[in-house]
Amino acid sequence: GPATSRAVSCTRGTLSTTVQAQQLHPVSRQSKKEWLVRLGTCRCRALWGHRAVDRFDMAHEFKPSPGAQGFMLSNPPVLCCAALRASLDCFDSCGGVVNLRNKSERLTGLLEALLDAFDDDEADPLLKGQVHIFTPRDPAARGCQLSLAFRCPGGVAPVFSALMAKGVICDVRKPDVMRVAPAPLYNSFVDVFDFVALLRGVLLGIVKESAPPPLPSPSK
């Protein structure tokens, strides 16, 4: 958001990135001194974060580069950079981050609406109350992911196993959370419909299987 001062991303086993608001870099000598003291107590300092003009003087005083470059810890591996650079080309070919974010809000909004509809499903009232969304409802307060909890017998474990058997992989956070994230770069609205249809069938199967057998009819 506009008030964010710094963001850090993870790329699962390779490079991580940091983005810092430009307005946070100090201008006056006094503010620069205070800034360096503050950073020195809460950050790692390394050669590649030192400003370029005297980086190889090997002095003992750390003088960070402006902005996010001051947080670099080492020279990044070439192969990791090449893969990251290729991924940025994919983002550009899809119209950039703004377009992807717009699609993301619609994808996740559709997923949210379809899951909410379980509670009003007159054809299958067994679905009512089976899925709880506890991710913020405001699209501006979340990313593409919805975190779900399940109230069916066994909780998230049988749901996750049944979805895996059908070729759908979600992220589980034990003991009872499944994270579902339609990614705008490669997921479609059809994918969301297909997922919800599969989840509906899985939940109905679990609930019906665990339901007590019907009472025998009274003999005449």
Salt bridges, closest charged atoms under 4 A:
ASP54 OD1 - HIS50 NE2 2.95
ASP54 OD2 - ARG51 NH2 2.89
ASP89 OD1 - ARG85 NH1 2.45
GLU105 OE2 - ARG101 NE 3.37
GLU112 OE2 - ARG137 NH1 3.01
GLU112 OE2 - ARG142 NH1 3.15
ASP116 OD2 - ARG137 NH1 2.74
ASP121 OD2 - ARG200 NH1 2.32
ASP124 OD2 - ARG200 NH2 2.55
ASP171 OD1 - ARG173 NH1 3.05
ASP171 OD2 - ARG179 NH2 2.52
